[in-house]
């Protein structure tokens, strides 16, 4: 849909509500893996996985993996929201 003026106010409110909730969930997950996990690095270092302390692993690899997965999950969920409300872009 290219003309935003043809969207009913109800659909626009529903789309924003669902998109906002998705964004909030995504930001919470991002904050947990971006800040909270690293705040507890000393406690996480007590856990050893494949010879590496968990705190080091989460800082070097784990958080990055979660961020990449989060990007793809967010894009997939947003696309489903758009499709369900009839606002998806036309694929040519």
Secondary structure by P-SEA (a helix, b strand, c coil): ccccccccaaaaaaaaaaaaaaaaaaaaaaaaaacccccccccccccccccccaaaaaaccaaaaaaaaaaaaaaaaaaaaaaaaccccccc
